[in-house]
Structures are given as structure tokens and as C-alpha cells.
């Protein structure tokens, strides 16, 4: 039996709530103080929460929680991000045992996780001119259903603001990366890489906005091993601190991870051998969340 890496159910909710408290508490405390220059000045933060549960003849649950913590100085910006997405389903198989007149109903209940995605990241930007910034960052992510058990990436490069207006923002960045990656059931590997990203924000009317982030990563050790993470979001403001957000996230890996499958003989019996079968290239996540601004 495979060892569980993350708890499920209410424990996931407890972790999410703890992250929210740890993230939002500094921002709430800072908001009570006057804004001042320096490292101890106020932080701003947002939290996105989505949770869906079904019950009855079928039982499923899905949790999505994201948080962003930001600190800006005159020329510097520090951003921390966290994201959790997990979904599980319960399958009930019923059989009847006995005779037509006298029988009992037997139930076999199997609960399994069907989606799991975790991300932690931090980035520091230093503005060196009106439009140019120097950037550095580090991230960790896990997506076991896409075959990624753990991936740590360190990045450094330059960013450029092409459009920076109150209603429209368009920025790009490019730089070098160093990645340590472990696919599920395989040894870890490390390689240098290249990253290119685009960020855009467009106000729509008075109470809505469209946001797009796109990041392309390439493995310089194996150039066909490239991937991208593309997020499109529409946010509608309800109050000063509350908003509704719909996001479509697309993850693509040109060379996907391999899944280890047990090999059976022609009669259907295990041979003790395994084969590597490639997973799908594309993963898509559509989420609707409540956004709280602090």
C-alpha cells in the first residue's frame, strides 16, 4: 500500500484554515498601523476559497484554496503565494447475497483522491528603471496525478513593463532557472532551464477585471522537455473586500511523466514486471472562488 503524503478530508480543511490565519493575520495587524517606509511597513493579502461537497447516492468533495501576500516598497516588491487543490470521491458498490425471498445487501465503499495540486512560491523584484526590474524567486509544487511528486525551482532574470496604466498592465519576464524534479516512483533529476512569462491585467467596467498569467519553462538539458502554466481569470467585485472569481488554469507538459503499470501475462496473472506508460500532456482546472481582500 502506498504511503499517504497528505492527509484528506477535514485535515486538509484544517491546514487550509491554518494557512489563512498565518497569511491574513500579519496583513490585518499591519492595516491597523499607519503606512510607513521600510521593512516593517504594511503587507496586503488576498485569499481565494472554494469548497464543494455532494452527498446521497454519490459522495464527492473538492477544495481549492489560494493566498497571496504582497509587500511593496518604493523600488522593491516581495510576493508569497500558496495554493491547494484537492478532490476526492467515494464509490459504493452494492451486491445482494442470499435468495430471492431472503437476502442481505452488501456494500463495498472505496474512497480515493482524484485530484491533488499544491504550490508554494516566493518572488522578489527590484526596479532598476521605470520599466525594467531584476527578479529572483523560488517555488515548490506537487501534482501527483500529473506524475510530479515534487519539483523545486530557483529562478532569476529580468522583467519589463510594456504597459503600466491604471486600467491596463502588461509585463513580461525572462530568465534562467535551476530545477530539481522527482516524478512519482522515479529518481530525482536536476537541470538548468529557461523561463519566459507574460502577465496582464485589464479592468472591465467599474467592478470587473480580467487577469492572465502565462509561464513557459524549458529544460536546457533536454530541449523537447518544455511545459507551460496558463491561467485566465475574471473577477467581479461585490464589495470593497469581497469578490467572485472564475479561473481557468491549463497545465501542459510536452514530455509528460510516465506511470508505472504492472505487467500481466496473456492469462491475466501478474508477471512481477512493470512498464512505463506516459500520462496525458494536458491538465485543465476550472474553479469558482470567493475572494477576500485584506
C-alpha beads as a LAMMPS data file, in Angstrom:
LAMMPS data file: protein, C-alpha beads

294 atoms
293 bonds

1 atom types
1 bond types

-500.0 500.0 xlo xhi
-500.0 500.0 ylo yhi
-500.0 500.0 zlo zhi

Masses

1 110.0

Atoms # bond

1 1 1 0.000 0.000 0.000
2 1 1 1.385 3.398 -0.991
3 1 1 2.231 5.725 1.872
4 1 1 -0.072 8.758 2.127
5 1 1 1.817 12.006 1.719
6 1 1 -1.008 14.414 2.610
7 1 1 -3.999 13.964 4.924
8 1 1 -7.510 14.076 3.493
9 1 1 -10.948 15.368 4.415
10 1 1 -11.213 17.604 7.454
11 1 1 -7.456 17.614 7.966
12 1 1 -6.988 19.354 4.589
13 1 1 -9.549 21.946 5.667
14 1 1 -7.687 22.469 8.935
15 1 1 -4.424 23.020 7.038
16 1 1 -6.130 25.498 4.710
17 1 1 -7.636 27.366 7.636
18 1 1 -4.239 27.481 9.339
19 1 1 -2.615 28.893 6.214
20 1 1 -5.331 31.523 6.019
21 1 1 -4.767 32.573 9.623
22 1 1 -0.985 32.720 9.216
23 1 1 -1.270 34.678 5.990
24 1 1 -4.017 37.109 6.867
25 1 1 -3.040 37.899 10.455
26 1 1 0.062 39.967 9.534
27 1 1 -1.938 41.887 6.954
28 1 1 -4.755 42.597 9.407
29 1 1 -2.322 43.793 12.065
30 1 1 -0.394 45.924 9.595
31 1 1 -3.578 47.539 8.308
32 1 1 -4.171 48.942 11.773
33 1 1 -0.923 50.877 11.630
34 1 1 -0.075 53.911 9.567
35 1 1 1.710 53.207 6.328
36 1 1 5.413 53.760 6.706
37 1 1 8.542 53.138 4.706
38 1 1 10.883 50.278 5.440
39 1 1 10.677 46.547 6.032
40 1 1 8.088 46.815 8.815
41 1 1 5.556 48.617 6.639
42 1 1 2.153 47.069 5.896
43 1 1 1.517 43.971 3.827
44 1 1 -1.524 43.295 1.657
45 1 1 -3.080 39.880 1.153
46 1 1 -5.884 38.059 -0.621
47 1 1 -7.473 34.671 -0.006
48 1 1 -9.443 32.584 -2.542
49 1 1 -11.623 29.785 -1.180
50 1 1 -13.818 27.254 -2.979
51 1 1 -15.295 24.105 -1.422
52 1 1 -17.919 21.784 -2.928
53 1 1 -19.474 18.683 -1.331
54 1 1 -22.060 16.272 -2.732
55 1 1 -23.845 13.545 -0.796
56 1 1 -26.529 10.900 -1.139
57 1 1 -26.113 8.219 -3.775
58 1 1 -22.746 9.722 -4.718
59 1 1 -20.223 11.410 -2.454
60 1 1 -17.536 13.823 -3.639
61 1 1 -15.631 16.760 -2.218
62 1 1 -13.417 19.398 -3.798
63 1 1 -11.351 22.072 -2.058
64 1 1 -9.479 24.960 -3.651
65 1 1 -7.594 27.471 -1.511
66 1 1 -5.150 30.123 -2.656
67 1 1 -3.470 33.004 -0.889
68 1 1 -1.167 35.852 -1.921
69 1 1 0.873 38.016 0.444
70 1 1 2.483 41.160 -1.015
71 1 1 4.824 43.861 0.330
72 1 1 5.808 46.863 -1.796
73 1 1 8.490 49.453 -1.235
74 1 1 9.488 52.339 -3.492
75 1 1 11.599 50.121 -5.758
76 1 1 11.087 46.643 -4.334
77 1 1 8.270 44.096 -4.292
78 1 1 8.074 40.848 -2.307
79 1 1 5.346 38.290 -3.108
80 1 1 4.499 34.963 -1.458
81 1 1 1.876 32.613 -2.912
82 1 1 0.273 29.373 -1.781
83 1 1 -2.255 27.120 -3.498
84 1 1 -4.077 23.900 -2.609
85 1 1 -6.461 21.943 -4.813
86 1 1 -7.669 18.524 -3.747
87 1 1 -10.668 16.432 -4.708
88 1 1 -11.864 13.005 -3.561
89 1 1 -14.735 10.697 -4.462
90 1 1 -16.474 7.837 -2.709
91 1 1 -17.600 4.822 -4.763
92 1 1 -20.210 2.448 -3.357
93 1 1 -20.600 -1.000 -4.922
94 1 1 -23.696 -2.923 -3.759
95 1 1 -24.411 -6.630 -4.149
96 1 1 -27.244 -8.838 -2.883
97 1 1 -26.459 -12.164 -1.218
98 1 1 -28.969 -14.923 -0.493
99 1 1 -32.189 -15.991 -2.240
100 1 1 -34.952 -14.040 -3.944
101 1 1 -37.025 -14.148 -0.742
102 1 1 -34.231 -13.871 1.829
103 1 1 -31.191 -11.755 1.055
104 1 1 -28.862 -9.138 2.533
105 1 1 -27.344 -6.093 0.842
106 1 1 -23.549 -5.881 0.962
107 1 1 -21.769 -2.583 0.385
108 1 1 -18.146 -2.058 -0.581
109 1 1 -17.138 1.591 -0.044
110 1 1 -13.910 2.884 -1.615
111 1 1 -12.740 6.480 -1.076
112 1 1 -9.982 7.722 -3.315
113 1 1 -8.352 11.027 -4.190
114 1 1 -8.939 12.053 -7.800
115 1 1 -7.077 15.392 -7.942
116 1 1 -4.210 16.909 -5.981
117 1 1 -2.184 20.038 -6.655
118 1 1 -0.022 22.046 -4.239
119 1 1 2.129 25.130 -4.778
120 1 1 4.300 27.388 -2.618
121 1 1 6.343 30.219 -4.134
122 1 1 8.152 33.427 -3.337
123 1 1 9.456 36.190 -5.623
124 1 1 11.483 39.370 -5.107
125 1 1 11.541 42.191 -7.686
126 1 1 13.912 45.171 -7.716
127 1 1 13.075 48.062 -10.045
128 1 1 16.233 49.377 -11.724
129 1 1 14.498 51.797 -14.093
130 1 1 10.985 52.953 -14.894
131 1 1 10.165 49.793 -16.844
132 1 1 12.938 47.305 -16.009
133 1 1 13.138 45.052 -12.942
134 1 1 15.560 42.421 -11.668
135 1 1 13.789 39.310 -10.379
136 1 1 14.600 36.254 -8.282
137 1 1 12.363 33.572 -6.850
138 1 1 11.883 30.038 -5.625
139 1 1 8.927 27.642 -5.851
140 1 1 7.849 24.143 -4.827
141 1 1 4.927 22.252 -6.330
142 1 1 3.365 18.793 -6.302
143 1 1 0.874 17.321 -8.766
144 1 1 0.886 13.581 -8.247
145 1 1 -1.928 12.904 -10.730
146 1 1 0.248 14.511 -13.401
147 1 1 3.151 12.362 -12.181
148 1 1 5.052 15.105 -10.304
149 1 1 5.864 14.037 -6.757
150 1 1 7.953 17.152 -6.005
151 1 1 9.543 19.947 -8.008
152 1 1 11.749 22.747 -6.642
153 1 1 12.763 25.587 -8.951
154 1 1 15.088 28.554 -8.347
155 1 1 14.787 31.380 -10.883
156 1 1 16.493 34.668 -11.670
157 1 1 16.091 37.120 -14.535
158 1 1 14.730 40.424 -15.821
159 1 1 11.212 41.807 -16.148
160 1 1 9.898 44.595 -18.360
161 1 1 6.652 46.586 -18.042
162 1 1 5.359 47.282 -21.568
163 1 1 2.110 48.898 -20.399
164 1 1 1.583 50.162 -16.857
165 1 1 -1.605 52.207 -16.653
166 1 1 -4.380 52.348 -14.026
167 1 1 -6.661 50.129 -16.162
168 1 1 -4.156 48.120 -18.196
169 1 1 -0.949 46.311 -17.192
170 1 1 1.193 44.153 -19.473
171 1 1 4.526 42.747 -18.256
172 1 1 6.966 40.127 -19.475
173 1 1 9.970 38.478 -17.867
174 1 1 12.716 36.091 -18.892
175 1 1 15.492 34.357 -17.020
176 1 1 17.398 31.233 -16.085
177 1 1 16.199 28.505 -13.744
178 1 1 17.581 25.543 -11.842
179 1 1 15.138 22.693 -11.188
180 1 1 15.212 19.590 -9.008
181 1 1 12.347 17.300 -10.064
182 1 1 11.104 13.917 -8.946
183 1 1 8.416 12.053 -10.818
184 1 1 6.252 9.574 -8.902
185 1 1 8.099 6.276 -8.459
186 1 1 11.298 7.550 -10.109
187 1 1 14.618 9.003 -9.016
188 1 1 15.035 12.765 -8.783
189 1 1 16.856 14.714 -11.508
190 1 1 18.216 18.240 -11.764
191 1 1 18.784 20.551 -14.713
192 1 1 19.225 24.169 -15.767
193 1 1 16.395 25.777 -17.668
194 1 1 14.920 28.890 -19.243
195 1 1 11.684 30.658 -18.246
196 1 1 9.583 33.195 -20.123
197 1 1 6.398 34.667 -18.644
198 1 1 3.667 37.156 -19.525
199 1 1 1.358 38.893 -17.039
200 1 1 -1.624 41.023 -17.999
201 1 1 -4.396 42.812 -16.133
202 1 1 -7.295 44.637 -17.792
203 1 1 -10.105 46.460 -15.982
204 1 1 -13.587 45.753 -17.387
205 1 1 -16.035 48.489 -16.480
206 1 1 -16.098 49.648 -12.872
207 1 1 -16.402 46.360 -10.978
208 1 1 -14.675 43.638 -13.020
209 1 1 -11.235 42.746 -14.302
210 1 1 -9.522 40.139 -16.492
211 1 1 -6.162 38.704 -15.468
212 1 1 -3.841 36.453 -17.462
213 1 1 -0.577 34.818 -16.424
214 1 1 1.468 32.592 -18.712
215 1 1 4.772 30.905 -17.843
216 1 1 6.832 28.750 -20.206
217 1 1 9.661 26.612 -18.794
218 1 1 12.187 24.721 -20.897
219 1 1 14.744 22.137 -19.856
220 1 1 18.103 23.160 -21.361
221 1 1 19.374 19.646 -20.731
222 1 1 16.592 18.212 -22.923
223 1 1 15.007 20.950 -25.077
224 1 1 11.832 18.989 -26.029
225 1 1 11.075 18.770 -22.290
226 1 1 9.156 22.048 -22.064
227 1 1 5.925 22.907 -20.264
228 1 1 3.630 25.863 -19.640
229 1 1 1.237 27.072 -16.958
230 1 1 -1.523 29.355 -18.283
231 1 1 -4.142 30.963 -16.028
232 1 1 -7.061 33.119 -17.210
233 1 1 -9.284 34.741 -14.571
234 1 1 -12.287 37.066 -14.453
235 1 1 -13.029 38.788 -11.138
236 1 1 -16.205 40.662 -10.250
237 1 1 -16.123 42.960 -7.225
238 1 1 -19.049 42.613 -4.799
239 1 1 -17.838 44.898 -2.014
240 1 1 -14.578 46.635 -1.171
241 1 1 -13.198 43.447 0.371
242 1 1 -15.251 40.726 -1.321
243 1 1 -15.245 39.480 -4.911
244 1 1 -16.204 36.464 -7.020
245 1 1 -13.600 34.894 -9.304
246 1 1 -13.717 32.337 -12.112
247 1 1 -10.382 30.890 -13.226
248 1 1 -9.319 28.503 -15.959
249 1 1 -5.871 27.007 -15.430
250 1 1 -4.168 24.984 -18.171
251 1 1 -1.065 22.903 -17.447
252 1 1 0.759 21.356 -20.400
253 1 1 3.870 19.163 -20.438
254 1 1 5.343 18.392 -23.881
255 1 1 7.024 15.304 -22.396
256 1 1 4.663 14.115 -19.648
257 1 1 5.645 11.953 -16.705
258 1 1 5.439 8.171 -17.008
259 1 1 3.148 5.967 -14.946
260 1 1 4.476 2.599 -13.763
261 1 1 1.987 -0.142 -14.668
262 1 1 2.128 -3.810 -13.540
263 1 1 2.546 -6.216 -16.463
264 1 1 0.155 -9.176 -16.692
265 1 1 0.702 -12.314 -18.743
266 1 1 -1.774 -13.339 -21.510
267 1 1 -3.828 -15.236 -18.899
268 1 1 -4.160 -12.126 -16.708
269 1 1 -1.732 -13.100 -13.947
270 1 1 0.966 -10.714 -12.623
271 1 1 4.434 -11.243 -14.070
272 1 1 6.231 -9.134 -11.468
273 1 1 7.424 -6.745 -14.190
274 1 1 6.363 -3.152 -14.796
275 1 1 6.166 -0.933 -17.866
276 1 1 6.301 2.874 -18.096
277 1 1 3.262 4.423 -19.758
278 1 1 3.143 8.187 -20.498
279 1 1 0.400 10.223 -18.841
280 1 1 -1.633 12.827 -20.743
281 1 1 0.048 16.080 -21.727
282 1 1 -2.776 18.393 -20.666
283 1 1 -4.466 19.131 -17.330
284 1 1 -7.284 21.685 -17.018
285 1 1 -8.744 23.176 -13.814
286 1 1 -11.868 25.350 -13.755
287 1 1 -12.581 26.939 -10.362
288 1 1 -15.098 29.412 -8.989
289 1 1 -13.937 31.108 -5.805
290 1 1 -14.825 33.720 -3.227
291 1 1 -12.002 36.276 -2.918
292 1 1 -11.381 38.157 0.316
293 1 1 -9.060 41.209 0.182
294 1 1 -7.205 42.423 3.286

Bonds

1 1 1 2
2 1 2 3
3 1 3 4
4 1 4 5
5 1 5 6
6 1 6 7
7 1 7 8
8 1 8 9
9 1 9 10
10 1 10 11
11 1 11 12
12 1 12 13
13 1 13 14
14 1 14 15
15 1 15 16
16 1 16 17
17 1 17 18
18 1 18 19
19 1 19 20
20 1 20 21
21 1 21 22
22 1 22 23
23 1 23 24
24 1 24 25
25 1 25 26
26 1 26 27
27 1 27 28
28 1 28 29
29 1 29 30
30 1 30 31
31 1 31 32
32 1 32 33
33 1 33 34
34 1 34 35
35 1 35 36
36 1 36 37
37 1 37 38
38 1 38 39
39 1 39 40
40 1 40 41
41 1 41 42
42 1 42 43
43 1 43 44
44 1 44 45
45 1 45 46
46 1 46 47
47 1 47 48
48 1 48 49
49 1 49 50
50 1 50 51
51 1 51 52
52 1 52 53
53 1 53 54
54 1 54 55
55 1 55 56
56 1 56 57
57 1 57 58
58 1 58 59
59 1 59 60
60 1 60 61
61 1 61 62
62 1 62 63
63 1 63 64
64 1 64 65
65 1 65 66
66 1 66 67
67 1 67 68
68 1 68 69
69 1 69 70
70 1 70 71
71 1 71 72
72 1 72 73
73 1 73 74
74 1 74 75
75 1 75 76
76 1 76 77
77 1 77 78
78 1 78 79
79 1 79 80
80 1 80 81
81 1 81 82
82 1 82 83
83 1 83 84
84 1 84 85
85 1 85 86
86 1 86 87
87 1 87 88
88 1 88 89
89 1 89 90
90 1 90 91
91 1 91 92
92 1 92 93
93 1 93 94
94 1 94 95
95 1 95 96
96 1 96 97
97 1 97 98
98 1 98 99
99 1 99 100
100 1 100 101
101 1 101 102
102 1 102 103
103 1 103 104
104 1 104 105
105 1 105 106
106 1 106 107
107 1 107 108
108 1 108 109
109 1 109 110
110 1 110 111
111 1 111 112
112 1 112 113
113 1 113 114
114 1 114 115
115 1 115 116
116 1 116 117
117 1 117 118
118 1 118 119
119 1 119 120
120 1 120 121
121 1 121 122
122 1 122 123
123 1 123 124
124 1 124 125
125 1 125 126
126 1 126 127
127 1 127 128
128 1 128 129
129 1 129 130
130 1 130 131
131 1 131 132
132 1 132 133
133 1 133 134
134 1 134 135
135 1 135 136
136 1 136 137
137 1 137 138
138 1 138 139
139 1 139 140
140 1 140 141
141 1 141 142
142 1 142 143
143 1 143 144
144 1 144 145
145 1 145 146
146 1 146 147
147 1 147 148
148 1 148 149
149 1 149 150
150 1 150 151
151 1 151 152
152 1 152 153
153 1 153 154
154 1 154 155
155 1 155 156
156 1 156 157
157 1 157 158
158 1 158 159
159 1 159 160
160 1 160 161
161 1 161 162
162 1 162 163
163 1 163 164
164 1 164 165
165 1 165 166
166 1 166 167
167 1 167 168
168 1 168 169
169 1 169 170
170 1 170 171
171 1 171 172
172 1 172 173
173 1 173 174
174 1 174 175
175 1 175 176
176 1 176 177
177 1 177 178
178 1 178 179
179 1 179 180
180 1 180 181
181 1 181 182
182 1 182 183
183 1 183 184
184 1 184 185
185 1 185 186
186 1 186 187
187 1 187 188
188 1 188 189
189 1 189 190
190 1 190 191
191 1 191 192
192 1 192 193
193 1 193 194
194 1 194 195
195 1 195 196
196 1 196 197
197 1 197 198
198 1 198 199
199 1 199 200
200 1 200 201
201 1 201 202
202 1 202 203
203 1 203 204
204 1 204 205
205 1 205 206
206 1 206 207
207 1 207 208
208 1 208 209
209 1 209 210
210 1 210 211
211 1 211 212
212 1 212 213
213 1 213 214
214 1 214 215
215 1 215 216
216 1 216 217
217 1 217 218
218 1 218 219
219 1 219 220
220 1 220 221
221 1 221 222
222 1 222 223
223 1 223 224
224 1 224 225
225 1 225 226
226 1 226 227
227 1 227 228
228 1 228 229
229 1 229 230
230 1 230 231
231 1 231 232
232 1 232 233
233 1 233 234
234 1 234 235
235 1 235 236
236 1 236 237
237 1 237 238
238 1 238 239
239 1 239 240
240 1 240 241
241 1 241 242
242 1 242 243
243 1 243 244
244 1 244 245
245 1 245 246
246 1 246 247
247 1 247 248
248 1 248 249
249 1 249 250
250 1 250 251
251 1 251 252
252 1 252 253
253 1 253 254
254 1 254 255
255 1 255 256
256 1 256 257
257 1 257 258
258 1 258 259
259 1 259 260
260 1 260 261
261 1 261 262
262 1 262 263
263 1 263 264
264 1 264 265
265 1 265 266
266 1 266 267
267 1 267 268
268 1 268 269
269 1 269 270
270 1 270 271
271 1 271 272
272 1 272 273
273 1 273 274
274 1 274 275
275 1 275 276
276 1 276 277
277 1 277 278
278 1 278 279
279 1 279 280
280 1 280 281
281 1 281 282
282 1 282 283
283 1 283 284
284 1 284 285
285 1 285 286
286 1 286 287
287 1 287 288
288 1 288 289
289 1 289 290
290 1 290 291
291 1 291 292
292 1 292 293
293 1 293 294
